[in-house]
Amino acid sequence: MFGLFLFLKIMETLNKLKENVEIILPENGLDEKLKQAKKEGRSLIIKLGFDPTAPDLHLGHAVMLKKLKEFQDLGHQIVILVGSFTAQIGDPTGKNKSRKPLSNEEVLHNAETYISQLSKIIDVEKSKIVFNSEWLDQLSSSEIIQILSKVTVAQLMHRNDFNKRFTENTPIAMHELVYPILQGFDSVKINCDIEMGGTDQLFNCTMGRQLQQTYGMDPQTVMCMPLLRGLDGKEKMSKSLNNIIGLTDAPNDMFGKTMSIPDSLIEEFLDLTTNFSLEEKQELIEQLAKGENPMNLKKLIAKNIISQYHDVKAAEEAEEFFVNQFQSQKFEEKVFEPVMISSIEAKNRITSLVELCSQLKNDVSKSAIRRLIESGAVQINNEKLTNPLIDIPLHPETKIKIGKRNFYELK
């Protein structure tokens, strides 16, 4: 009876670790590594590498970090590998052109911010954080050439983005070819058992397996998580594409951004960003299929996300703010952004409506502002105005609404 209970417990753990994982290479790799660790009476070394190309972590990063946390909770050793050397090369993964390398100062600044944000998900105190410049900076020219000799150009050209660029006669710089080899060498140096990454990192992670074998080591298992799509619903979540929900975003911003995702992303966000149970997720998906208003499910997702990275109270307050600001019809219940009259260019504190709105919304063209006014999307003190040229006296406590989501009050 005890043996059956133990077997069921092991299978439950294994299934939990495999949940949401898109690729495991080899297929039985996770099972074998866990058996090996048990037999040898040791923890597995689980690696996740980051090139600190931007200072903020987002929900896309969290997909992998949460899986790391599951391993950490089971007592395994998490190694966060900061690509302090490779970030100065520039990872070409998924790019159709070379990516700009970073300076050492940029790398260190971004890395410091990354590490401080990791604690939102994993226990940083129990994790090992290493910088690959520690060993890559020490390599001599001959040692680098010896590493490169273990990989052929034909192997590198199996990588989709390299192959595509070569076929399209788009330049591929030599340093880009070196990048995945050096990332693979990182796995050799830390004696990695399992490397985590997104599906776009599959080639780079398998390079670690190959190099470990050439050094006479047991090759690591590769576990690739799906890439969370960003707010546009098309491209993967990425700071450079401005489609992210950051782990340090304010609760109101997290809520508003989540509400803005297309309906087609609801199931993906339920699976990859929330900590609902499998049963709860399935029930919500069934509700959606039966005609539940997608907005209601987005609110649940938004509150769940905020509860994870802030707290339940912040999630409830963010929902209340969203409802008042964007769903309530009552003008007086809105939250108005204060604007100093002295910051507005005007003659004798009088300006036209189109000029006023253009200065308040300086990221929108004047012709677009004019169209908003003429369509009735602009209000002054709860009065709809449609003449772009009407004079507006600039008085304190004047309240202005531009479009659906922009509210200002003159001070």
N, C-alpha and C positions, 0 to 999 in steps of 0.2 A: 504493500500500500504506500509506504514511504517512497519507494522507488518510482512509482507512478506519479506521486505528487511532485517529486524532484524533476522528473522528465517534463511534466506539464509546466512547471515553473521556468525551466530552461527554454522551452518552446515559446512561452509567453514573452520572455526577455528578448529572444531572437526576433520574434515577430515585431516587437516594439522597435528594436533597432533598425529593422528593415522598412518600417513604415515611412512612406513618402520618398524612399530612395529610388532614384530612376535607374541607376546602373551600378551593379556590383561586379567587379572584375578581379579574378574569375568568379563565376556564379556562386560557387560554394566557398568563396574566399573568407567571408565573415565567419561562417560556421567553423572553418578550419583554424582561423586565427584564435577564436575563442577557446577551442579545444586545446590548441597549443599553449595558450596562456595558462589554462587550468592545469595542464600536465606539468608545465615548468614552474608553476606556483608564482607567477609574476603578473604584473599589469601590462596591458598592451600600450604601445606608444602610438597615439593618434595625432596625426599632423594636419594642421590647416594653415596654409600659407596666404599671406596678404601682401600685396605690393601697395604701400600706402600712397596711392596716387591722388587721393582726395581726403580731406580731413574728417569726413563724417561717415559713420556706418548707417545702413538703412535696413529696411525689412528684408531686402534680398539677401544681405549678409546674414541676417538673423535665421534664415532657413537652415544654413549650415551650422551656425553657432548653437542652435537648439539641439541639433543631432549630437554635437560635441558634448553638450551638457548631459545628454542621456548616457554617453560613455563615461563621463566624469562621475556621475551619480553611482555608476557601477564600480567605481574605484580605479578606472584606467587613467593613464597619464596623458593629459592633453598638452600638446606642444603647439603654441602659436608661433609660427615662423614669420617674422617680419622680413620682407624682401628688401632690406636696406641696400643691398648691392644690386640686385636685379631690377629694382625700380629705377635705377639710374641708367639701365639699358632700355627699358620700355617693353612690356609684354605685348606682342602683336596679336594675341588671341582675339579672334572675331573681328579683326580690323582689316579693312581693304587697303590700308596704307600704314606707314610706320607711325608709331606713337611717340610723342615727344618725351625724352627721358627727363627725369627730375634732378634737381641739384641736391647735394647732400643735406643742405639746410632744410629744403622742402620735405625731404624724406623723413628727417628726424622730427620735424614739427608735426607732420601728419601721423607718424607712428605714435607719438606721445598721445595725440588725441584719440587714435584708435584704441590704444590700450586702456585708456580711462573709460571708454564706452563699453568695452568688453564685459565689464562687471555687471551690466544690465542683464546679462544672460548667463555667463559662466562664472565660476569662482576663480577669480584671477590669482588669488593667494595659493590655490592648489594647482594652478597651471604653470607650465614652464614656458617662458617667453624668450625666444632667441632671435638674433639678427644674423642673416646669412653672410653679412660682411665680415663676421668674426672669422670665418674660414676662407671665404672667397677672396678677400683682400690679401690673404697670406700666400695664395698660390703663385708659384713662379711661372714663367712663360712655358717652360718645359712640362710642368705639371698640368697646365691648362690644355696643352696640345695632347697630352696623354689621355685626358678625359674626353676630349673631342674625338680622338681616334676610335673610341668605342661605339660611335654612332656614324652611320652612313648618310650621305645626302639623299639617297633613295628613301631611307626611313623618314627623314624630315619632310620629304615631299609628299608623304602620305597624309600629312596634315592638310585639312581642307582649305584653310585660308592661304597657306603657302602655295598649294597647288593651283588655286583659283588665280592668285596674283601672277604666278608664273605663266599660266595659260593666257592671261590677259595682257601679258608683257608689262605688268606693273612692277616697278623696282622692289626687290627684297634686299635689304641691307644685311651684311654678314652678322652684325651684332644681334639681329632678330633671330637668325638661325641658331645662335649660341644660347639664347634665352631658355628654351625648354630643356636643354642639356644641363644647364646650371641648376635649374629648378629640380631636375631629377637627381643631381648630385647632392642637393640638400637632404634628400631622403637617405642617401648613403651615410652622410655625416651624423644624422641623428638616429640611425638604425630604426627607421620608421616601420611599423607594422601595418598601419592603415592610413592612407592619405585621403582626406576629404576634399571635395571641390564641387564646383558647379559642372553641369554637363559640358560647358564650353572648355573646361580644363581637362577633359578626358585624355587628350594626347599628351599634355605635359605630365599628368600623373602617371600614365603608363611608361613614360620615359624614366621615371623613378624606379619602376619595376625592372626595366631592362638594365639600367645601370647597376642596381643592387645585384642582379644575377651575374653580371660581368665581374663584380667584386667578390663573388663567392658567398653572397648573403641570401637569406630567404627573401624572395621578392614580396613587396608590400601588396596588400589588397587595396583596390581603388574603389571608393564609394562616391558616386556623383549624385548630387541633389538637383532637382529641377530648378530652372531659372525662373524666378518670379518676375512676371511682366509688370511694368510700371504703370503709372496713372493713365497713360495713353492707351493702354490695352494692346499695344503692338510690340514694342521693343522691351528687352529685359530692363529691369529697374537699374538705373545708372545715374550717378550724379551729373555726368557730362550731358545726359539727355534731359535733365531737369524734370524727371518723372518719378521722383522718389518720395517715400515717407521716411524721414530720418528717425533714428532711435532717440534722438534728443529733441525732436520737434515738440513744440508746446502742445498740450492736449487739444486746444481748439483747432490748431493746424492739422493735427493727426485726424481729428474727426472730420473736418471739412474736406481734406484730401481723400479720405476713405469714401466719403459720400460721393465724390466726383468720379470714382472708377466706373467704367462702362459695366452694364449688367452682365456682360459675357465673362467678366473677371470674378464674379461672386463665388463660384465654386472653387476657383484657384486660391482666392484669398482665404476662404474657409479652411481649405486643406493646409495651406502653407504659412499663414500668418496668425491663426488663432490657436488657443489651447483648449478648445472644446474637445470633449471626448469623441471617439469615432461614432458612437451612437447619436450624440447631439448633432454632429456634422451631417450624418445621414438623414436625420429627421428634418433639419433645416433645408437640405437639398430637395427632399421630398415635398416640403411645403412650397418651395419655389416652383417645382414642377406642377403643383396643383393650382398655381395661380397667385400665390402670396405676392404682395407688392414688394418688388426688389428693394425699394427704399427701406422697408422695415428690416430686411436682412442686413443691409449695409449698416444700419444703425447698430445692430447687434455686433457685427464684426468690428465696427469702429470702437464701441465701448470695450470689447474684449481686448483689442490691441492696446488701448490706453491703459486699461487695468494692468496689463503686463509690464508696461514701461513707466507708468506713473502709479496710480492707484484707483480704486473703485470710485472714490469720491470725485476725483478729477474727471473720470469718465462720465459720471452723471452730470457734472457741471458743464462739461463740453457738449453733451447732448442738449441740455437746456439752452445753452448759448446758441447752438445751431438752430434749434426750433424757433427761438425768438428772433434771431437775426435773419434767417432765410425762409422760414415757413410762416411765421406770424404775419398777419396783415396789418398789425398795429404799428404805425410809424414811430410812436413814442417809446416802444419797447426795444427799439434797435440800439445797438452799441455804436456810438459815433466816434470816429477817430478825430481827436482835436487837431486843429490847424490854426496856427497863429496868423492873424490878419496881416501882420507886418511881413510875412513870408510871401504874400501875394502881390504881384506887380499890378498896380492899379493907379489911375489918376484920380486924386481926391476921394479915394476909397470907393470908387465906382468902376465897374468893369462889365463887359458883356457876359452873358451866360456862357457862351461858347469859350471865351477866354478863361473864365473862372474854372470851368470844368476841365479845360485843357491843362491848366496848371495843377489842378488836383490829381488828374490822371495823366501824368506826363509820359506814360508808357504807351499811350494810345494816340493815334494820329488825330489831328484837328478835324479832318473830314469824317472820321469815324465818330467822333464826339458829336459833330453836327447831326449825323444820322440818328444817333441815340436821342438827342433832344427832339428832333422832328418826329420821331416815332413814339414820343411820350414816355421815354424811359428815364427822364430826369425830373426830380421834384425839389422844390425849395420850400422848406417849412410845411411839408406835406401837401403842397400845391403843385400839380403837374404843369410844367411850362414847355411849350413847343416852339417858341421863337428863339433861335440861337442868338439873335442880336439884341434881345431885350437887356436893358441896363439893370444890374444887380448891385444895390448898395451893400457894402461890406460891414455888417453890424455883428457884434458879439452875439453868440447863441443862435446864429443863423444855421439851420440844419439842411444839409444837401445830400440827396440820394442820386447816385449815378449808376444806371443799370440795376442789376438785381443784388449785387453784393458789396457795393461801395458806399459807405456812409461817412460823412464828415460834418464836423461842427466847428464854426469859426470862433476863435477865442481872442 
